[in-house]
């Protein structure tokens, strides 16, 4: 049976190239995927940068909190010794409407700037709101997006409880939940669907688990190996 759900690259194609880099996103695009998931933080000079961790230490030759560095300070750092930290705009210009972009609001105070960037790309660059999903574990960031722009599709991330994610989703008019795959059963995927929610699950990497998620009827699979979906 052909899988009709979304095939999405996690932080680009994390298994192949350093996560959240332009090169990793290019690799994911080469697999003819439907979507890419990235993470954003607001840096000290006010731009949104694409990076997962709250600190620079694991992935770069820098140290300390990413939010306390300006863009020019971040741009001189190397990710895994050879890549650069991109801005959200650089990622959008690379994708150029060729697939869906799931922006996870990782850092604090990311909602307003993310709305501003999305509105610019919809208004000036020919993107559609349906080309985006904004997701987060941080409920207040999603609440802020909901207040600022009701047109932006929202997804509630959870690694704890599907039913609670749905309860919160109702309060912000989100239509998607993003549960960790370990939470999912055929029953709770069906429950989410009955309540009108789409289910995109993460981070699903091995063939057996990918097959199980497909059998549950999830709407999207986010993977470090997007070519396996």
C-alpha positions in Angstrom: 0.0 0.0 0.0 1.4 3.4 -1.0 1.8 5.8 1.9 -0.1 9.0 1.1 1.0 11.0 4.2 3.6 13.7 4.4 7.2 12.6 4.2 9.2 15.2 6.3 12.9 15.7 6.9 13.9 16.3 10.6 16.1 19.4 10.8 16.8 18.8 7.1 18.3 15.4 6.7 19.9 15.0 10.1 21.2 11.5 9.5 23.3 12.6 6.5 24.4 16.2 7.1 24.7 18.4 10.2 21.2 19.4 11.4 19.5 22.7 10.5 22.1 23.7 8.0 21.5 24.8 4.4 23.4 21.7 3.3 21.2 19.4 5.3 18.1 21.0 3.9 19.4 20.7 0.4 20.0 17.0 1.1 16.4 16.6 2.3 15.1 18.3 -0.8 17.1 15.9 -3.0 14.9 13.1 -1.5 11.8 14.6 -3.0 10.2 15.1 0.4 6.9 16.9 1.2 8.2 18.9 4.1 11.1 19.9 6.2 11.1 20.6 10.0 13.5 23.2 11.4 14.0 24.9 14.8 14.3 28.7 15.4 15.7 30.9 18.1 15.7 34.7 18.3 19.3 36.0 18.4 20.5 39.1 20.3 20.3 41.4 17.2 16.6 40.4 16.5 16.9 37.9 13.6 15.5 34.3 13.7 18.3 31.8 13.3 17.8 28.1 12.5 19.4 26.0 15.3 18.1 23.4 17.7 19.9 23.8 21.0 19.6 26.7 23.4 23.4 26.7 23.7 26.1 26.7 21.0 28.4 24.2 22.7 27.3 20.8 21.2 27.2 21.8 17.5 29.6 24.7 17.1 33.0 26.1 18.0 31.2 28.8 20.1 29.9 28.6 23.6 27.0 30.0 25.7 23.3 30.7 24.9 22.5 31.3 21.2 20.0 34.0 22.2 22.8 36.1 23.7 24.8 36.4 20.5 24.2 38.7 17.6 23.7 37.4 14.0 27.2 38.7 13.0 28.7 36.8 16.0 26.9 33.7 15.1 27.8 33.9 11.4 31.5 33.5 12.1 31.0 30.2 14.0 31.2 26.8 12.4 28.7 24.0 12.8 30.4 20.6 13.0 33.6 22.4 11.8 32.3 23.1 8.3 28.8 24.6 8.1 27.2 27.9 9.0 24.1 28.8 11.1 21.4 30.0 8.6 18.7 32.5 9.2 15.1 31.6 8.7 15.0 33.7 5.5 18.0 31.9 4.0 16.1 28.6 4.5 12.9 30.0 3.0 14.8 31.3 0.0 16.4 27.9 -0.5 13.1 26.0 -0.3 11.4 28.5 -2.5 7.9 27.0 -2.1 9.1 23.6 -3.2 7.8 21.9 0.0 6.1 22.6 3.3 8.1 24.2 6.1 7.5 23.2 9.7 9.0 25.9 11.9 9.4 24.8 15.5 9.5 27.7 17.9 12.3 26.5 20.1 13.5 29.7 21.8 11.6 32.3 23.8 9.9 35.3 22.1 10.1 33.6 18.7 6.3 33.9 17.9 6.1 37.6 16.8 9.1 37.5 14.5 8.1 34.2 13.0 4.6 35.7 12.2 6.3 38.7 10.6 8.6 36.6 8.4 5.7 34.3 7.3 3.5 37.3 6.5 6.2 38.8 4.4 6.8 35.6 2.4 3.0 35.2 1.9 2.5 38.8 1.0 5.6 39.4 -1.1 7.1 36.1 -2.2 4.0 34.1 -3.4 4.0 31.6 -0.5 0.7 30.4 1.0 -0.1 30.1 4.7 -0.6 26.4 3.9 3.1 26.1 3.0 3.8 26.5 6.7 3.2 24.8 10.0 4.3 26.5 13.2 4.9 24.0 16.1 6.2 24.2 19.6 6.3 22.5 23.0 6.0 26.0 24.5 2.3 26.7 24.8 2.7 30.5 25.3 4.6 30.9 22.0 1.7 29.1 20.2 -0.8 31.2 22.0 1.1 34.3 20.8 1.0 33.1 17.2 -2.8 32.5 17.5 -3.3 36.0 18.8 -1.2 37.6 16.1 -2.3 35.7 13.0 -5.2 33.2 12.8 -4.2 32.1 9.3 -1.0 30.4 10.3 -1.5 26.6 10.8 -0.4 25.5 14.3 0.7 22.2 15.6 1.1 21.2 19.3 4.2 19.2 20.0 4.0 16.6 22.8 6.2 13.8 24.2 3.8 13.3 27.1 0.1 12.8 26.2 -1.9 12.8 23.0 -5.3 13.7 24.8 -3.7 16.6 26.6 -2.2 17.9 23.3 -5.6 17.8 21.7 -7.1 19.6 24.7 -4.6 22.4 24.4 -4.9 22.5 20.6 -8.6 23.3 21.0 -7.8 26.4 22.9 -5.6 27.9 20.1 -7.6 26.6 17.1 -4.7 24.3 16.1 -5.6 21.5 13.7 -2.5 19.4 14.0 -0.7 17.5 16.8 2.9 16.4 16.7 3.3 13.5 19.1 6.5 11.5 19.6 6.0 8.1 17.9 6.4 6.3 21.3 3.0 7.8 22.4 1.0 6.5 19.4 -1.4 3.7 19.1 -4.0 2.9 16.5 -6.6 4.0 19.0 -5.3 7.4 19.8 -4.5 8.2 16.2 -8.1 7.3 15.4 -9.3 9.5 18.3 -7.4 12.5 17.0 -8.8 11.9 13.5 -12.3 11.7 14.9 -11.8 15.0 16.6 -10.6 16.6 13.3 -6.9 16.6 14.0 -4.1 15.6 11.8 -1.2 13.7 13.4 2.4 14.2 12.3 4.8 12.0 14.3 8.5 12.4 15.1 11.3 11.2 15.0 10.7 8.0 13.2 14.0 6.4 11.8 14.0 2.6 11.6 12.0 0.8 8.9 9.9 -1.2 11.4 8.7 1.8 13.3 8.1 3.7 10.0 5.9 0.8 8.9 4.0 0.8 12.2 3.3 4.5 12.0 2.0 4.1 8.5 -0.3 1.2 9.6 -1.8 3.6 12.3 -2.7 6.0 9.5 -0.7 9.0 10.6 -0.8 12.1 8.4 2.9 12.8 8.4 6.2 11.2 9.4 9.2 13.3 10.4 12.5 11.4 10.1 16.2 11.9 10.2 16.2 9.6 7.2 13.5 11.1 5.0 14.4 8.8 2.1 13.2 5.8 4.2 9.6 7.0 4.5 
